[in-house]
């Protein structure tokens, strides 16, 4: 499942780049498409990334995880699975009610408030539901499902898991994004199906398609299915590769790129960034946005600052980031480094699944689903280290580990 998802996110923009080379016009960049060799460069980037990714799996993927070090064994049954399941149900219900009636997500679902306006209106309190959406709920649900498989399903356990899944979908839909529900379910899918079978792949593809099209019809108010599908196809092609194409066009022509090292300054949050640089989105939004790779690249492509202020961010992909780092001739080195890093994450995740380390596996799969994949699409390498992600990862791991209470390894006593 992880390999398939990564390949989808990595390869899909190539089709967008190819479309741009045929002359497609994108509303997010200030130049029409034209042939410039970007498709070949993107293909080289993919080869470098995946070769490094596979090498990393071979290098770090062979670990004795099932029993730990020689002379030890691991008891894999959680001590308090049913208590953990009940806690998940209660917590998920509270978070769903908060999202709907405290933060106002019910107004988004009722179409009485625009989804973009809702996200902006959350302000600093949005961090609470962001942590719940991108960390706590998907990770706890993933551990719930995986540990349930190992523990053995009963009717009551299945009902609790379905209830938690429903609450998760409510929170995901309340944001107004078309793919949030799928991403929130992805960590659980990774843990229960590392190697996706054909039947499961078809079911997942159909669910994703129906989810995205239905939410597109609902939130974007398209008049018919054909318009929604056309918008989806455009989103999955030209709008996945337009900024990557544009960046290659500028870099290959010797043009300048946005400052890159400055995008690491926000890792400790906006408050620290403001103290260090004086950047203030209320005073000079373009200057503030230049410290965040995604918004900075969106502005670089020519999209107006007023649109970026409303939350619009074009997806530059890590190909564009590799170009910003290495330029026309050395971007391959950055691509290979990125592949090594993602390969290491995948190897650690597989080891955690094999060793039934539920807290680690759930946290890593959530990190991959929301943080790594967002970086792959163009959030910037520094986004992996944002304080909210570090806090989310540490807090989520600690909560799952404490609630499940998996016994530690114990020494084997010879008979």
ZAFI-640619 format. One record per residue (C-alpha): residue number from 1; residue in three letters; x, y, z. Coordinates in steps of 0.1 Angstrom, whole numbers. Layout:
<recs>
+-----+-----+-------+-------+-------+
!   i !  aa !  east ! north !    up !
+-----+-----+-------+-------+-------+
! NUM ! ALA !     X !     Y !     Z !
...
+-----+-----+-------+-------+-------+
</recs>
This chain:
<recs>
+-----+-----+-------+-------+-------+
!   i !  aa !  east ! north !    up !
+-----+-----+-------+-------+-------+
!   1 ! UNK !     0 !     0 !     0 !
!   2 ! UNK !    28 !    24 !     9 !
!   3 ! UNK !    47 !    17 !   -23 !
!   4 ! UNK !    16 !    22 !   -45 !
!   5 ! UNK !     6 !    55 !   -28 !
!   6 ! UNK !    42 !    68 !   -30 !
!   7 ! UNK !    44 !    59 !   -67 !
!   8 ! UNK !    10 !    76 !   -74 !
!   9 ! UNK !    21 !   108 !   -57 !
!  10 ! UNK !    55 !   108 !   -74 !
!  11 ! UNK !    46 !    98 !  -109 !
!  12 ! UNK !    12 !   116 !  -114 !
!  13 ! UNK !    29 !   150 !  -118 !
!  14 ! UNK !    49 !   137 !  -147 !
!  15 ! UNK !    16 !   135 !  -167 !
!  16 ! UNK !     9 !   171 !  -158 !
!  17 ! UNK !    44 !   182 !  -170 !
!  18 ! UNK !    38 !   163 !  -202 !
!  19 ! UNK !     4 !   181 !  -207 !
!  20 ! UNK !    21 !   214 !  -201 !
!  21 ! UNK !    47 !   207 !  -228 !
!  22 ! UNK !    18 !   202 !  -252 !
!  23 ! UNK !     7 !   238 !  -247 !
!  24 ! UNK !   -18 !   235 !  -218 !
!  25 ! UNK !   -27 !   268 !  -201 !
!  26 ! UNK !   -28 !   267 !  -163 !
!  27 ! UNK !   -46 !   294 !  -142 !
!  28 ! UNK !   -19 !   291 !  -115 !
!  29 ! UNK !    12 !   302 !  -135 !
!  30 ! UNK !    17 !   333 !  -157 !
!  31 ! UNK !    29 !   315 !  -188 !
!  32 ! UNK !    12 !   291 !  -212 !
!  33 ! UNK !    28 !   256 !  -216 !
!  34 ! UNK !    54 !   248 !  -242 !
!  35 ! UNK !    80 !   221 !  -250 !
!  36 ! UNK !   111 !   227 !  -229 !
!  37 ! UNK !   125 !   193 !  -219 !
!  38 ! UNK !   108 !   193 !  -185 !
!  39 ! UNK !    93 !   158 !  -191 !
!  40 ! UNK !   128 !   143 !  -196 !
!  41 ! UNK !   142 !   161 !  -166 !
!  42 ! UNK !   113 !   149 !  -144 !
!  43 ! UNK !   118 !   113 !  -156 !
!  44 ! UNK !   155 !   115 !  -146 !
!  45 ! UNK !   144 !   129 !  -112 !
!  46 ! UNK !   120 !    99 !  -107 !
!  47 ! UNK !   147 !    74 !  -116 !
!  48 ! UNK !   172 !    89 !   -92 !
!  49 ! UNK !   146 !    90 !   -64 !
!  50 ! UNK !   133 !    55 !   -68 !
!  51 ! UNK !   168 !    39 !   -72 !
!  52 ! UNK !   179 !    56 !   -40 !
!  53 ! UNK !   146 !    46 !   -24 !
!  54 ! UNK !   151 !     9 !   -33 !
!  55 ! UNK !   187 !    10 !   -21 !
!  56 ! UNK !   176 !    24 !    12 !
!  57 ! UNK !   151 !    -4 !    16 !
!  58 ! UNK !   179 !   -29 !    10 !
!  59 ! UNK !   202 !   -11 !    33 !
!  60 ! UNK !   179 !    -6 !    63 !
!  61 ! UNK !   151 !   -30 !    56 !
!  62 ! UNK !   167 !   -62 !    70 !
!  63 ! UNK !   162 !   -62 !   107 !
!  64 ! UNK !   155 !   -88 !   132 !
!  65 ! UNK !   123 !   -72 !   145 !
!  66 ! UNK !   100 !  -100 !   153 !
!  67 ! UNK !   119 !  -112 !   183 !
!  68 ! UNK !   143 !   -83 !   188 !
!  69 ! UNK !   179 !   -90 !   198 !
!  70 ! UNK !   191 !  -126 !   201 !
!  71 ! UNK !   180 !  -143 !   232 !
!  72 ! UNK !   147 !  -123 !   235 !
!  73 ! UNK !   111 !  -127 !   225 !
!  74 ! UNK !    83 !  -103 !   222 !
!  75 ! UNK !    48 !  -107 !   237 !
!  76 ! UNK !    26 !   -90 !   211 !
!  77 ! UNK !    -8 !   -90 !   226 !
!  78 ! UNK !   -18 !   -56 !   240 !
!  79 ! UNK !   -28 !   -57 !   277 !
!  80 ! UNK !   -57 !   -33 !   273 !
!  81 ! UNK !   -70 !   -35 !   238 !
!  82 ! UNK !  -107 !   -33 !   248 !
!  83 ! UNK !  -100 !    -3 !   271 !
!  84 ! UNK !   -81 !    13 !   243 !
!  85 ! UNK !  -110 !     7 !   218 !
!  86 ! UNK !  -135 !    23 !   243 !
!  87 ! UNK !  -112 !    53 !   248 !
!  88 ! UNK !  -109 !    58 !   210 !
!  89 ! UNK !  -147 !    57 !   207 !
!  90 ! UNK !  -152 !    83 !   234 !
!  91 ! UNK !  -123 !   106 !   222 !
!  92 ! UNK !  -134 !   104 !   186 !
!  93 ! UNK !  -170 !   112 !   195 !
!  94 ! UNK !  -158 !   143 !   215 !
!  95 ! UNK !  -136 !   155 !   186 !
!  96 ! UNK !  -164 !   150 !   161 !
!  97 ! UNK !  -188 !   170 !   182 !
!  98 ! UNK !  -162 !   197 !   188 !
!  99 ! UNK !  -155 !   200 !   150 !
! 100 ! UNK !  -191 !   202 !   142 !
! 101 ! UNK !  -206 !   224 !   169 !
! 102 ! UNK !  -177 !   242 !   186 !
! 103 ! UNK !  -155 !   251 !   157 !
! 104 ! UNK !  -184 !   253 !   132 !
! 105 ! UNK !  -178 !   225 !   108 !
! 106 ! UNK !  -215 !   219 !   106 !
! 107 ! UNK !  -218 !   252 !    87 !
! 108 ! UNK !  -194 !   239 !    61 !
! 109 ! UNK !  -213 !   207 !    57 !
! 110 ! UNK !  -245 !   227 !    55 !
! 111 ! UNK !  -229 !   249 !    28 !
! 112 ! UNK !  -238 !   280 !    48 !
! 113 ! UNK !  -201 !   290 !    52 !
! 114 ! UNK !  -174 !   287 !    25 !
! 115 ! UNK !  -148 !   261 !    33 !
! 116 ! UNK !  -119 !   285 !    27 !
! 117 ! UNK !  -135 !   311 !    50 !
! 118 ! UNK !  -140 !   284 !    76 !
! 119 ! UNK !  -103 !   274 !    77 !
! 120 ! UNK !   -92 !   310 !    80 !
! 121 ! UNK !  -118 !   317 !   108 !
! 122 ! UNK !  -103 !   290 !   130 !
! 123 ! UNK !   -72 !   311 !   137 !
! 124 ! UNK !   -48 !   298 !   164 !
! 125 ! UNK !   -75 !   274 !   177 !
! 126 ! UNK !   -73 !   256 !   143 !
! 127 ! UNK !   -41 !   239 !   156 !
! 128 ! UNK !   -62 !   218 !   180 !
! 129 ! UNK !   -83 !   202 !   152 !
! 130 ! UNK !   -52 !   202 !   129 !
! 131 ! UNK !   -34 !   180 !   154 !
! 132 ! UNK !   -65 !   158 !   158 !
! 133 ! UNK !   -70 !   155 !   120 !
! 134 ! UNK !   -34 !   150 !   109 !
! 135 ! UNK !   -21 !   130 !   139 !
! 136 ! UNK !   -42 !   118 !   167 !
! 137 ! UNK !   -73 !   104 !   150 !
! 138 ! UNK !   -56 !    87 !   120 !
! 139 ! UNK !   -28 !    72 !   141 !
! 140 ! UNK !   -51 !    60 !   169 !
! 141 ! UNK !   -75 !    45 !   143 !
! 142 ! UNK !   -46 !    28 !   126 !
! 143 ! UNK !   -34 !    12 !   159 !
! 144 ! UNK !   -70 !     3 !   167 !
! 145 ! UNK !   -75 !   -16 !   135 !
! 146 ! UNK !   -41 !   -33 !   133 !
! 147 ! UNK !   -42 !   -44 !   170 !
! 148 ! UNK !   -77 !   -56 !   165 !
! 149 ! UNK !   -66 !   -78 !   136 !
! 150 ! UNK !   -39 !   -93 !   158 !
! 151 ! UNK !   -61 !   -96 !   189 !
! 152 ! UNK !   -91 !  -111 !   170 !
! 153 ! UNK !  -123 !   -94 !   160 !
! 154 ! UNK !  -156 !   -97 !   178 !
! 155 ! UNK !  -189 !   -81 !   170 !
! 156 ! UNK !  -184 !   -54 !   197 !
! 157 ! UNK !  -149 !   -46 !   185 !
! 158 ! UNK !  -160 !   -43 !   149 !
! 159 ! UNK !  -188 !   -20 !   159 !
! 160 ! UNK !  -164 !     3 !   179 !
! 161 ! UNK !  -140 !     4 !   149 !
! 162 ! UNK !  -169 !    13 !   125 !
! 163 ! UNK !  -181 !    40 !   149 !
! 164 ! UNK !  -145 !    55 !   152 !
! 165 ! UNK !  -143 !    54 !   114 !
! 166 ! UNK !  -175 !    73 !   111 !
! 167 ! UNK !  -163 !   100 !   135 !
! 168 ! UNK !  -131 !   102 !   116 !
! 169 ! UNK !  -150 !   107 !    83 !
! 170 ! UNK !  -171 !   135 !    99 !
! 171 ! UNK !  -140 !   154 !   110 !
! 172 ! UNK !  -123 !   149 !    77 !
! 173 ! UNK !  -154 !   161 !    56 !
! 174 ! UNK !  -159 !   191 !    78 !
! 175 ! UNK !  -127 !   207 !    65 !
! 176 ! UNK !  -141 !   208 !    30 !
! 177 ! UNK !  -111 !   192 !    14 !
! 178 ! UNK !  -118 !   164 !   -10 !
! 179 ! UNK !   -90 !   140 !     0 !
! 180 ! UNK !   -88 !   145 !    38 !
! 181 ! UNK !  -110 !   114 !    46 !
! 182 ! UNK !   -88 !    92 !    24 !
! 183 ! UNK !   -56 !   105 !    39 !
! 184 ! UNK !   -70 !   100 !    74 !
! 185 ! UNK !   -78 !    63 !    66 !
! 186 ! UNK !   -45 !    58 !    48 !
! 187 ! UNK !   -24 !    50 !    79 !
! 188 ! UNK !   -48 !    21 !    88 !
! 189 ! UNK !   -47 !     8 !    52 !
! 190 ! UNK !    -9 !     8 !    53 !
! 191 ! UNK !    -8 !   -12 !    85 !
! 192 ! UNK !   -33 !   -38 !    75 !
! 193 ! UNK !   -22 !   -42 !    39 !
! 194 ! UNK !    14 !   -35 !    33 !
! 195 ! UNK !    13 !   -53 !     0 !
! 196 ! UNK !   -20 !   -44 !   -16 !
! 197 ! UNK !   -39 !   -72 !   -34 !
! 198 ! UNK !   -56 !   -66 !   -67 !
! 199 ! UNK !   -91 !   -68 !   -52 !
! 200 ! UNK !   -82 !   -44 !   -24 !
! 201 ! UNK !   -66 !   -20 !   -49 !
! 202 ! UNK !   -98 !   -19 !   -70 !
! 203 ! UNK !  -119 !   -13 !   -39 !
! 204 ! UNK !   -97 !    15 !   -27 !
! 205 ! UNK !   -95 !    31 !   -61 !
! 206 ! UNK !  -133 !    31 !   -64 !
! 207 ! UNK !  -138 !    44 !   -28 !
! 208 ! UNK !  -113 !    72 !   -35 !
! 209 ! UNK !  -129 !    81 !   -68 !
! 210 ! UNK !  -164 !    82 !   -54 !
! 211 ! UNK !  -153 !   102 !   -23 !
! 212 ! UNK !  -135 !   128 !   -44 !
! 213 ! UNK !  -162 !   132 !   -70 !
! 214 ! UNK !  -190 !   132 !   -44 !
! 215 ! UNK !  -173 !   159 !   -23 !
! 216 ! UNK !  -165 !   179 !   -55 !
! 217 ! UNK !  -201 !   178 !   -65 !
! 218 ! UNK !  -211 !   188 !   -29 !
! 219 ! UNK !  -186 !   215 !   -20 !
! 220 ! UNK !  -178 !   230 !   -54 !
! 221 ! UNK !  -215 !   230 !   -65 !
! 222 ! UNK !  -208 !   215 !   -99 !
! 223 ! UNK !  -240 !   213 !  -119 !
! 224 ! UNK !  -234 !   177 !  -132 !
! 225 ! UNK !  -211 !   148 !  -130 !
! 226 ! UNK !  -194 !   156 !  -162 !
! 227 ! UNK !  -182 !   190 !  -150 !
! 228 ! UNK !  -170 !   174 !  -118 !
! 229 ! UNK !  -150 !   147 !  -137 !
! 230 ! UNK !  -135 !   173 !  -160 !
! 231 ! UNK !  -124 !   193 !  -130 !
! 232 ! UNK !  -109 !   162 !  -114 !
! 233 ! UNK !   -90 !   152 !  -146 !
! 234 ! UNK !   -76 !   188 !  -149 !
! 235 ! UNK !   -66 !   187 !  -112 !
! 236 ! UNK !   -49 !   153 !  -117 !
! 237 ! UNK !   -30 !   164 !  -148 !
! 238 ! UNK !   -21 !   200 !  -156 !
! 239 ! UNK !   -25 !   213 !  -121 !
! 240 ! UNK !    -2 !   186 !  -107 !
! 241 ! UNK !    27 !   195 !  -130 !
! 242 ! UNK !    23 !   231 !  -141 !
! 243 ! UNK !    46 !   246 !  -114 !
! 244 ! UNK !    72 !   218 !  -118 !
! 245 ! UNK !    72 !   226 !  -156 !
! 246 ! UNK !    74 !   263 !  -149 !
! 247 ! UNK !   103 !   259 !  -124 !
! 248 ! UNK !   123 !   238 !  -149 !
! 249 ! UNK !   116 !   264 !  -176 !
! 250 ! UNK !   131 !   291 !  -155 !
! 251 ! UNK !   160 !   272 !  -140 !
! 252 ! UNK !   170 !   257 !  -174 !
! 253 ! UNK !   170 !   292 !  -188 !
! 254 ! UNK !   193 !   306 !  -161 !
! 255 ! UNK !   165 !   324 !  -141 !
! 256 ! UNK !   164 !   330 !  -104 !
! 257 ! UNK !   146 !   309 !   -78 !
! 258 ! UNK !   131 !   318 !   -44 !
! 259 ! UNK !   154 !   318 !   -14 !
! 260 ! UNK !   156 !   283 !     0 !
! 261 ! UNK !   175 !   283 !    32 !
! 262 ! UNK !   151 !   308 !    47 !
! 263 ! UNK !   123 !   282 !    45 !
! 264 ! UNK !   138 !   265 !    75 !
! 265 ! UNK !   133 !   294 !    98 !
! 266 ! UNK !    96 !   287 !   105 !
! 267 ! UNK !   102 !   252 !   119 !
! 268 ! UNK !    96 !   265 !   155 !
! 269 ! UNK !    64 !   284 !   145 !
! 270 ! UNK !    52 !   318 !   133 !
! 271 ! UNK !    59 !   335 !   167 !
! 272 ! UNK !    96 !   326 !   166 !
! 273 ! UNK !    98 !   335 !   129 !
! 274 ! UNK !    83 !   369 !   137 !
! 275 ! UNK !   108 !   375 !   165 !
! 276 ! UNK !   137 !   365 !   143 !
! 277 ! UNK !   128 !   382 !   110 !
! 278 ! UNK !   100 !   406 !   117 !
! 279 ! UNK !    78 !   388 !    91 !
! 280 ! UNK !    41 !   396 !    97 !
! 281 ! UNK !    13 !   383 !    74 !
! 282 ! UNK !    -9 !   412 !    85 !
! 283 ! UNK !    17 !   438 !    74 !
! 284 ! UNK !    34 !   422 !    43 !
! 285 ! UNK !    19 !   388 !    34 !
! 286 ! UNK !    42 !   383 !     4 !
! 287 ! UNK !    73 !   387 !    26 !
! 288 ! UNK !    59 !   363 !    52 !
! 289 ! UNK !    49 !   337 !    26 !
! 290 ! UNK !    85 !   338 !    12 !
! 291 ! UNK !    96 !   318 !    43 !
! 292 ! UNK !    72 !   289 !    35 !
! 293 ! UNK !    82 !   268 !     5 !
! 294 ! UNK !    47 !   260 !    -8 !
! 295 ! UNK !    33 !   296 !    -7 !
! 296 ! UNK !    67 !   310 !   -19 !
! 297 ! UNK !    67 !   287 !   -50 !
! 298 ! UNK !    30 !   296 !   -57 !
! 299 ! UNK !    39 !   333 !   -58 !
! 300 ! UNK !    71 !   324 !   -78 !
! 301 ! UNK !    48 !   309 !  -105 !
! 302 ! UNK !    29 !   342 !  -108 !
! 303 ! UNK !    -2 !   335 !   -88 !
! 304 ! UNK !   -15 !   367 !   -71 !
! 305 ! UNK !    -8 !   372 !   -35 !
! 306 ! UNK !   -45 !   378 !   -28 !
! 307 ! UNK !   -52 !   342 !   -38 !
! 308 ! UNK !   -24 !   328 !   -16 !
! 309 ! UNK !   -38 !   348 !    13 !
! 310 ! UNK !   -71 !   328 !     8 !
! 311 ! UNK !   -52 !   296 !    13 !
! 312 ! UNK !   -45 !   286 !   -24 !
! 313 ! UNK !   -12 !   268 !   -27 !
! 314 ! UNK !     0 !   253 !   -59 !
! 315 ! UNK !    19 !   220 !   -58 !
! 316 ! UNK !    55 !   225 !   -68 !
! 317 ! UNK !    65 !   188 !   -61 !
! 318 ! UNK !    99 !   178 !   -48 !
! 319 ! UNK !   112 !   179 !   -84 !
! 320 ! UNK !   109 !   217 !   -82 !
! 321 ! UNK !   125 !   217 !   -48 !
! 322 ! UNK !   154 !   196 !   -61 !
! 323 ! UNK !   158 !   222 !   -89 !
! 324 ! UNK !   159 !   250 !   -64 !
! 325 ! UNK !   185 !   232 !   -44 !
! 326 ! UNK !   207 !   217 !   -72 !
! 327 ! UNK !   200 !   238 !  -103 !
! 328 ! UNK !   199 !   224 !  -138 !
! 329 ! UNK !   228 !   201 !  -135 !
! 330 ! UNK !   229 !   189 !   -99 !
! 331 ! UNK !   192 !   185 !   -91 !
! 332 ! UNK !   196 !   147 !   -94 !
! 333 ! UNK !   217 !   146 !   -63 !
! 334 ! UNK !   189 !   162 !   -43 !
! 335 ! UNK !   164 !   138 !   -58 !
! 336 ! UNK !   186 !   108 !   -47 !
! 337 ! UNK !   189 !   122 !   -12 !
! 338 ! UNK !   151 !   126 !   -10 !
! 339 ! UNK !   147 !    90 !   -21 !
! 340 ! UNK !   171 !    78 !     6 !
! 341 ! UNK !   152 !    97 !    32 !
! 342 ! UNK !   118 !    83 !    22 !
! 343 ! UNK !   133 !    48 !    19 !
! 344 ! UNK !   146 !    51 !    55 !
! 345 ! UNK !   111 !    60 !    67 !
! 346 ! UNK !    95 !    31 !    48 !
! 347 ! UNK !   121 !     7 !    62 !
! 348 ! UNK !   115 !    19 !    98 !
! 349 ! UNK !    77 !    16 !    93 !
! 350 ! UNK !    79 !   -19 !    79 !
! 351 ! UNK !   101 !   -30 !   108 !
! 352 ! UNK !    76 !   -16 !   133 !
! 353 ! UNK !    47 !   -34 !   116 !
! 354 ! UNK !    66 !   -67 !   116 !
! 355 ! UNK !    76 !   -62 !   152 !
! 356 ! UNK !    40 !   -53 !   161 !
! 357 ! UNK !    51 !   -21 !   177 !
! 358 ! UNK !    17 !    -5 !   173 !
! 359 ! UNK !    25 !    30 !   186 !
! 360 ! UNK !    56 !    33 !   164 !
! 361 ! UNK !    39 !    18 !   133 !
! 362 ! UNK !     8 !    40 !   137 !
! 363 ! UNK !    29 !    72 !   142 !
! 364 ! UNK !    52 !    65 !   113 !
! 365 ! UNK !    23 !    56 !    89 !
! 366 ! UNK !     6 !    89 !    99 !
! 367 ! UNK !    38 !   108 !    94 !
! 368 ! UNK !    41 !    93 !    59 !
! 369 ! UNK !     4 !    99 !    50 !
! 370 ! UNK !     2 !   136 !    61 !
! 371 ! UNK !    37 !   149 !    63 !
! 372 ! UNK !    59 !   130 !    38 !
! 373 ! UNK !    32 !   129 !    10 !
! 374 ! UNK !    26 !   167 !    16 !
! 375 ! UNK !    63 !   173 !    12 !
! 376 ! UNK !    64 !   152 !   -19 !
! 377 ! UNK !    37 !   174 !   -34 !
! 378 ! UNK !    56 !   205 !   -26 !
! 379 ! UNK !    54 !   216 !    10 !
! 380 ! UNK !    92 !   218 !    13 !
! 381 ! UNK !   117 !   196 !    31 !
! 382 ! UNK !   116 !   219 !    62 !
! 383 ! UNK !    79 !   210 !    67 !
! 384 ! UNK !    91 !   176 !    80 !
! 385 ! UNK !   105 !   194 !   111 !
! 386 ! UNK !    77 !   219 !   118 !
! 387 ! UNK !    71 !   221 !   156 !
! 388 ! UNK !    34 !   210 !   151 !
! 389 ! UNK !    46 !   178 !   135 !
! 390 ! UNK !    72 !   171 !   162 !
! 391 ! UNK !    46 !   177 !   189 !
! 392 ! UNK !    20 !   157 !   171 !
! 393 ! UNK !    43 !   127 !   165 !
! 394 ! UNK !    56 !   127 !   201 !
! 395 ! UNK !    21 !   132 !   217 !
! 396 ! UNK !     5 !   106 !   195 !
! 397 ! UNK !    31 !    80 !   201 !
! 398 ! UNK !    30 !    85 !   238 !
! 399 ! UNK !    -8 !    82 !   240 !
! 400 ! UNK !   -11 !    51 !   219 !
! 401 ! UNK !    18 !    34 !   237 !
! 402 ! UNK !     4 !    43 !   272 !
! 403 ! UNK !   -32 !    33 !   263 !
! 404 ! UNK !   -24 !     0 !   246 !
! 405 ! UNK !     2 !   -10 !   272 !
! 406 ! UNK !    20 !   -36 !   250 !
! 407 ! UNK !    43 !   -57 !   273 !
! 408 ! UNK !    81 !   -52 !   269 !
! 409 ! UNK !   104 !   -79 !   255 !
! 410 ! UNK !   114 !  -105 !   280 !
! 411 ! UNK !   143 !  -128 !   281 !
! 412 ! UNK !   139 !  -164 !   270 !
! 413 ! UNK !   146 !  -188 !   299 !
! 414 ! UNK !   162 !  -221 !   286 !
! 415 ! UNK !   142 !  -252 !   296 !
+-----+-----+-------+-------+-------+
</recs>
